[in-house]
Amino acid sequence: MTTENHPWNLVAATLADAGCDSVFGLPSDEPGLMDAAGGHPGLRVVGVRDQRVGACAAIGHAAVTGRPAVLAVNSGPSFTNTLTGLLEASSLGAPVVVVTTRVPVAGIGRGGFQYTDQAAVIGPLAKWTFLVESPLQLTWALRRAVHLAVNGSPGVVLVEIADEVLRAPAPEAAPALPVRRTRGGAAAEDVDRAVALLTTARLPLVVAGGGCKPAGAGAAVRRLAETLAAPVFTTAAGRGTLDEEHPLACGLVGLYATPPADTLLAEADVVLVVGSRLEETARMGWDSLQDKRLIHVDIDPDVFLTAVEPEVALLGDAAVVADQLTDALAAAPPAATEEGARRRAEVAAVRATLHARYGTTAGSEAPGGSRPGHGGPGHGGPGTPLTAPAALRLLQESVTREATLVQENGLHDMWGYHYPVVSVSDRARVITPGEQTMVGFGLPAALGAALADPTRRTVLVCGDGAFEMSLAALPTAAEHGAGITALVLDNGGYGWPRFVRSDEGAPDTLTRFTAPSHSEAAVRAGGGWTARCATEGELAAALETAAKVTAEGRTAVITVPVRDDDVPVGVRGLFGGSPTAHGDVQGAAA
C-alpha cells in the first residue's frame, strides 16, 4: 500500500471536506491521522502533551469557530484519558468528532494489547458511535459523524477504525460539499399558543441558553425581546447571545443572577427559554420557576420535560423559532403598549441599580459605605488592595468587552459570571465549562480558542488549583504561539470545598496547599511572563505588559491573591447570606 492511498489520507480529506479544519491529539506509534492531517492543506494539527488537554482545546476551538473539532486518539489509555474533557464537551453540547483505532480482531477477547470497549465506555456521553470495519464505510461514517456532531443538539461522536481497515488500500476520495447545519421551524399551532401566552403576560422574560450560539440566534433573540419589551437573561453557556449593555439585558440566571435582577426572575409570570436544558445552576435560587408558565424552544425534543414541564414546547432551530414568534407578534407588539413601557422602565431601574452597585462607572463608595475594591463599585486608586471584582473590572478594561473570555467555575472566579462586574458584548466569545464544571478546563480551552482566532484577545479567569491542574497545556501554547492572558485568583488551595466546609463548620486543612507552587516557573520555562499583584496599581501596570506579551504569541499569567471571604454574591445568597449587601462579604464565609 502506497502512502497516497493510505486510509488515513482518506480520513483526513473526508474530515476537511466535511468542514473540519483542526485536529487535536498525540501522535501514534505508527503514522496516523495527525500525520495525514499535517499533509492536508485544509487541516491544522495541534499536538498536545495530554489527551485531556486535547479534548478541552477542541471545545475551545469549536466554540470560537462554530466548526466541529477533531480529536485523534488510539485505543486504550489514549482514549480513556480524554474522557473528562469529553464529559464536559457532552455537557456543553460541543461538536467534537473523536477518531480512534481498534486493535486487530485476533486480539479481542484474548488479552489484546490496549484493547478497550470504547463504544461502551463513551456510550453515555456520545450522540453516536460507529465501528468502521470496511474501507467502503470510511467516507460515509465520517461524514455522518460530522453531521450528527453539528445537527440537532451538537455533541460528541465517536468513529472507531478497525486495524484491518487501516492495513487495506483505501478507495479513492470523491469531492464533497461541507456538512451544513439543518434548520427548521416550530409548528404553526404551537407558535400561536406561545404568542397567546406572551401577549397576555404581565412580565414575560426571555432566557437565552447555549443552544443560541450554534444557531446564530443572537439577532433573532434581540428582536424578539424588543418586540416583547421583555428582560433578557442568559445561562452561562448562552452568554454573549445579547450584548449585556442592551437596555433589556439583565445578566445571568440562577446561581449567577445579580441582585436586584433576581427580582425580575421572581416576578415574571411567563418565561420563554430558548436553547437551554435548564440545568441545575440555571435554576439555583430561582425556586419560583416551577410555578411559571413556561414556553420552551429547543432543537432537541429530549430537552423538554427534563427539568421543568413547559406549557408550550416549540421544536426547532433557536433563530428560526425566535423569528417566527417575532413575526407573529409584529401586528400588535407588546412593547408598544403601556405595559411594555412599564416593563422597559422597570428593567432600566434594575440595570441602573446593578451599575451603581457593581459597575465600572459607579462612584467611589457603595450604598452602605462599603469600601472600594472590596466588592464595591469603581476603583479605589493605585494603592487599593485588590479583590476579585476589582481585578476582573481592571482586566476587562484592558482587554475590552469583545475579547474571548474563558472561565472556570471556582469559588472566586465565579465573580466573573456576575454582570456587570464583567460585561460582554454580542461580539465576544464566552467559553465556560458545562454542568460538569471540571477543574482544569480553562487553560486548554483557552489554548483552542486562541489558536482558532489569534486576532482576538483570549483571556482566562481561573483559580490557582485549576491553573496548576492544567499546566500540560503550556508547552503546546508555546509551540504554536498562542497568546493567552490568564488572571489567576489565588487563595492557596481549593476555594469551593473550603467555603462549603467553613459553612458547615468542618475542617478545611485538606483544601490548603502547603507545597510551593511551580506554576510560575512552568510558565516562564515556556517563554511566558508572570506577575503577582496585590494592588490596583500593580495590576493595571501588569495588564499593560500582558497586552504586549500576548501580542508576541506568549502566555502572560497574572496572579492576584484573594481572601477566603471574597465570595460571589450568588454563592452568598445560595448559602443563606445576604446577596444584596454587596460590600459585606465577610458574614457568609466567616
N, C-alpha and C positions, 0 to 999 in steps of 0.2 A: 504494500500500500504506500503510495507516494504521499508527501506532505500536502500536496494540493488537494487530494480527495480525502483527507483525514476527516472523520466525523466531527471533530472539534471545530474545524473550519466552517462546516455547515451550521453547527450550533451558533457560532459567533455571527455568521452572516444572517441567519434567521432572526436572532435577537435584535440585531441592528435594524433590519428591515421592518421589524415589528414596532420599532420606536424606542428601544432602549439605547442609551448612549454611554453607560458606565458599568463596569464590572468590578466588584469589590471581593477580596478574598486573599488566601495564601496560596503560593504555588504548590502544586502536587509533585510527587516523586518523578513522574513522567510528564512530558509536556501535555498540558490540558487546556481548559477553556481560557485561562488567563493568558497563556501563550498565544492561542489563536486570536483572542480579542486584541492583543497587543499588535498583531499584524493587520488588523482591520481598520481602515481609515475612519469609520464611523463610531468606533468604540474607544473609550478611555479605560485604562486599567489602573486600579488603585490597590496596591499591595499593602496589607496590614500586618501587624505583629500578633494580632489576636482576633479570632473569628467573631468574638462578641463585639469588638470594635467595628469589624466589617458590617455586622448586622445593623448597628446603630448609625454608622456612617451612611448606609444605604437609606435609612429612614430620613436622615437629614437631607440627603441629595434629592430624594423623591419629593420631599416637602417643598423644596425650593423650585425644582424644575417642573413638577407635575408629571414627570415621566416615571415609569416603573424602573426600579434599580435592580441589578442582578447581583446575587451573592453566590460565588463559586466556592464549593467545598467538596470534601470527599467523605465516603462512608466512615463511620466510627467517631472517634473523638473530635475530628474536624467538624463533623456535622453537629454533634451534641453541644459543642462549645458555642454554637450560635443561638441556642435555644432561649436564653434570657433576652437577647435582643429581639428575636422573633416573637417572643411573648409580648414584648412591647409593641412591635410592629402590628401584630394582630389586634391588640387593644386599641391602637390608634387608627386602624384601617389604612395602613401604609402599603402601597403597592410594591411588594418585594418578590422577585422571582428567584427562588432557590434552585440552583442546578447542581446536582451531586451525582456521584457514581455509585454503582452497586458491585459488590465483589463477584468473581466468577461463580457461576451456578454450581459448580462442583463443590464449592466450599460452604454452601448454605446448609445449615443443619449439621455440619461436620466440623465445626470449630474454625470456619474460615476467618482468616486474619482481618480484624476490624470490621467484621460483618455486624451490622445493626439493622434492625427492622425500622428503617427511617420513617416509613409511612405511618406506622403505628405510633412512633414517638411524637411526630409532629401533628398527628391527626386532629387533636382538639384545637390547634392553632391555625391550621391551613384551610383555605377555601376549597382546595383541590389538590390531590396528589396523583401522580401517574408514573408508572414504570415503563420506560421505553425498552422494549425487547426486540425490536427490529429496526434497521436503518430507515425503513419506509415510514416509521412512525415519528421520526425526529421532528421534521418541519411542522407537522400537524400539532404535535404535543406542545412544542414551544410556543407556537402562535396562540394556541388555545390558552396556555398558561398566562401569556401576556394579556389576552382578552379578559380572563377572569380576574387577574390582578387589578385591572383598572375599571372594570364594569361592575354594575351593581354597587354594593358596598365594597370599596377597594380593600385588598388584603394580601395575605401571604399565600403563595402557591409553591408546590414542590414538583420538580421533574427529576426523577432518577434515571440514569442511563446505565444500562447493564454493561458489564465489562465486555461481553461478547459483541455488542454493537460497536463499541469503540475500537474493536480489532478487525472490523469488516469495512470494506470500501463504502463510502457514503454516496448516496445518489446526488446528482447534480442539483445545485440550488437554482430555483427559478425566482426571478424578481417578484417582489410582492409589496403591496402598499402597507403603510403603517397601520397598526391596530388603532381604531378610534373608540372613544368613549361614546356609548349609546345614550340617547336622551329620550325621555318620554314624559308625557304629562298625566295628570290625575283625571279620573273620570269626571264628566261634567256634573253629574248629580252630587258627587262628593264636594266639588268646588262650590256648588250652590249652597250646600248645607254649611260649609265653613263660612261663606260670605254672610249668611243669615246670622250666624253667631257673632261675627266680627262687627256687623253694622249695628247690632243692638247692645254691644258691650259697653259698660261704663268705663272700664280701664283695660283695653286689650294690651297685651305685652308680647313682644317677639323675643325668642331665644334662638340665636344662630349658633349651630354646632359645627364640628369639624367637617361634616359632610358638605358644608357650603363651599369649602376650599376646592376640592377636585371638580365641583360643578361650576366653578367660577360664578358663584351666585351673589357676590358682593353687591353689584349694582342693582340686581333684582330685589334683594332684601332691603336695600336702602329705599328704593321706590315704593315698595310695599309699606314700609314703616312710615314713610312720609305721607302716603295716602291715608293711613290709619291715624296719624299723629300718635303713634304708639312708642313707648320707650323700648329700646333695644338692649338686651343683654347678650353676652356670648358665653359659651363654655370656654375652658382653657384652650382646647384644640381649635375652636372657632374664632379665636381672637385674630383681629385683622380683617374680618369679613366686612366690617364697617369702621370707618375712621372714628377713633374714640373721641375726637373733638367735634363730631357731628352733633347738632343740637339735641338729638334724640338718644345718643349713646349714653349708657349708664354703667359701663364696665362689665365685670364678670358676674356670673350667677353662683349661687350655692355657697360653698366654703369660701370663695373669693369675692363675694359681694361686699362692697364697701359701704358702711353706713354713711348717710341715710338712704342710699339707693335701695337697701333691703326693704324699706317701707313700701316701695312700688311693687316688689315681689309679693309682699303680704297682701296688698290691697287689690291686686289685679283680679278680675273676675274671669277673663278669657285669656288663655296662654297659647300662643302659636309657636310651636317648636319646629325648627327647620334643620334637618340634618344632624340630629343628636340622638344617641341612645338613652340620654338622661341618666348617665352613670351616677354612682353614689355621690361623688364630690359635687356634681351639679345640683343635687338635691339636699346636700347637707345644710342645715339651718333653715331650710325652706319647708317647714312642716305643713304649711297650708297648701302645698302643691296638690296633694291628694284631693282637695276639695274644689280645685279649679275646673273649669270647663276647658278641656284640652283639645287643641287641634294639632295633629302630629303629621309632619311632612317628612318622608324618607324614601330613598330609592330601594330599600330593603324591607320587605314585609315582615321579616323576622324581628325587626326592631319594635314593632307595635306590640303593646301589652307587656313588654319586658319589665318596665319599671312602673309605669302608670298607664291605666287604660284610657285611650283617647275617646272623646265623644265623636270626633271625626278623624279618620285616618286617610291621608292623601298620599297615595303611592305614586312616586315619580321623582324626576330629577329636581333638585332643590331650586335651580334657577328657573326652570320651565314652570314649575308649580307656583313659585312666587309671582311670576309674570301673569299666570292665569288668574290668581287672586287679585292682583292689581287691576288687570283689565276688567274683571267682573265688578270691582268697586268703583271704577272710574266715573260711572254715570252719576253717582251720588257719593263722593268721597267723604268718609267720616271726618277727615281733617278739616273740612270746610264748615263744620257745624260748630255751635257754641261749645259742645262737649269736647270737640277736637281742640279748640283754642284753650279750653281749661286744662286739658292734658298737657299741651305744649308748655303752658305756664308752670304746671306742677313739675314737669321734668326739668325745666330751666332752673327752678328754685333748688331742686335736688342737686343739679350739676354745680350751681353756684356754691352750695354748701360743701360739696366734695372738694372743689378747688380751694375754698377758703381753709379747709382743714388739712388737705394733703398736697395741694398743687404747688408747682414751682413758682407761680406768680403771686402767691399769697404774701401776706405781711410777715413780719419777723416774730410775731407771737400768736400762738394758737388760742382759741377760746379756752378760758380756764387758766391761762398763764403758763402753758407748757413751754418748755424752753426749746428754741430752735435746734434742729439736729437730733432731737430725741423724739421722733415720731411727729413733731410739729412741722408746720409748713415752712417754706422758704429756706434760705441759707443763713447761717449764723456768723459768717465771717471766716477767714482763713484758719484761725486757731480753734474753731469749734470742734469738739470731739465728734467723730463720725458715728453714725448709726446706720443700720441697713437702709431705711428710707432715704436718708440724706445721701448715702453713697449711690443708691440707684438713681436718684434725681440727677446727680452730677454726671453719672455715666450716660444717661440719656441726653443731657445737654451736649455732651461731647460727641456722641455717635449719631444723633438725630433720631426722629421718630420713624424714619424709613429704613433703619438698619434691620438686619436679620438678627432676631433675638432668640437665643436658645436658653431654655430654662430647665432646671432640675425641680425637685419637689421637696427640698429640705426645709427645715423649720424657718430659718431666717430668710432664705432666698424666696420663700413664698410671698414676702412683701412685694416682689415684682409682679405678682398676679393682681395686685390691688390698684385699680385705676382711682385717681390719677397720679399715684406715686410713680408709676410708669404709664405712659400713654403712647399708643402705637397708631400709625396711620393705616389706611387700607392698601398702601403700597409696601408696607413692611412684610417681612416673613417671620412668623412666630412659630417656633418649634418647641413643643413641650412633650414630656412623657405622657402616656395614656393612663388609664385607670390602674395599671400595674405599678407605675412610678418606680422603676428600677433605679437603684443607686448607681451612679457612674454612667448614666445615659448621655449627659450633656456634652462632654468634650468630644467623643466620637461623632455625635450628631452634628456638632458644630464643624467638625472636620468635613463631613459630607456636604454640609451647607456651603462652607467656604469654597470648596472645590467646584461646586455647582455654579456659583456666581461670584467670582473673585472681584468683580467691580463694586460689590456692595459690602459695607462693613458687617462683619459677623462677630457678635458678642455673646458671651456665655456668662450666665449668672449661676453660681453653684456654691455649695458648702465645701469645707476643707476635706471632709470624709469622702464626698462624691468625687472630688478632683483627684485625690490620691488613688481611688479605685479605677480611674480611667487613664492613668499615665501611659498605658501602652499605645494610646493614640498619638502621643507627641512625636515619635520618630517619623511616622507617616506624614504628619503635618509638616515637619521639617523637610522631608524629601520632596514633597510636592509644592512647597512654598505657599502653604495655606495660612494666610494672615488671620489670626484669631485673637481677640481681646477677651480675656477671662477675668471676671470680678469674683474673687473667692472670699466669701464671708466666713471668717474663721472663728469658731467657738471652741477649738481644741478638742474636737470629737464629733459625736453624733448627736445633733441637737434635738431632733424629734423624740427619740426614745428618752433622752434626758428630761425633756419637758414633760412627757407623759408620766415618767417615774416621779418627777417632782410633784406633779398634780396629785399623784396617788400616795405621796409620802414614802416612796420606795427608794432603795439605794441606787445611786447613779454612777458608781465607780467604774463600771464596765463601759460607760459611754464616753469616758475621758481618755484621750491619748496621752501616754506617758513618754513614749519614744519620740525623739526629734523627727520632724517631717523632712523627707527628702524631695518633696515636690519641687521646690525652687531650684534645687541642684539639677533635677531631671530636666527642667525647662531650659536652664542655661546650657546644659550639656548638648542640647539640640540646637543651639544658636539663638534661643529665645531670650527674653528680657523679663525681669521680675522687679517688683517693688512692694514694700509694705507701707501702708498709710494709716495714720491714726487721726488725722485732722482733715478738714475740708480743703485747706490749702494744699496739703501734701497730695491729696487725691486729684485735685484739679491739675497740678503740675504733672503728676504721673500719667493722667489721661492724655495730656498733650504729647508726652513721649510715646505712649502706646499707639497713638494715631500714626506716628512716623514709623514705628517698629512694624506694625501690621501692614503698612503700605509697602514695606520691603519683603512681605511674604513670610514674616516671622511671628512667633507666638509671643504675646505680651500678657503676663499674669500679674494682676494687682491684688494683693491680699489685704483685707480690711478686718481687723479683729472686731468681734461683736460680742455683746453681753448676752447672757442667758435670758434676761428679761426683755430683750428687744423682740417681742413676739408679735407676729402679724395680727391685724385686727380681726380677721376671720377666725383664726385659731382661738383667740381670746374669747370670742363670742361662743364658739362651739364648746369650749370647756367651762362656760359659766362665768367668764369675766365680763367686763363691761366693754362691748365693742364700740361704744360711742365715745368713751373717754380716751380720745386719741393720744393725748400726751401722757396718760398714766398707764404705762405698760408694766409697772412693777407688780401690781396686785395679782394678776392672773398667773404669773410664773413663779412667784416667790415661794 
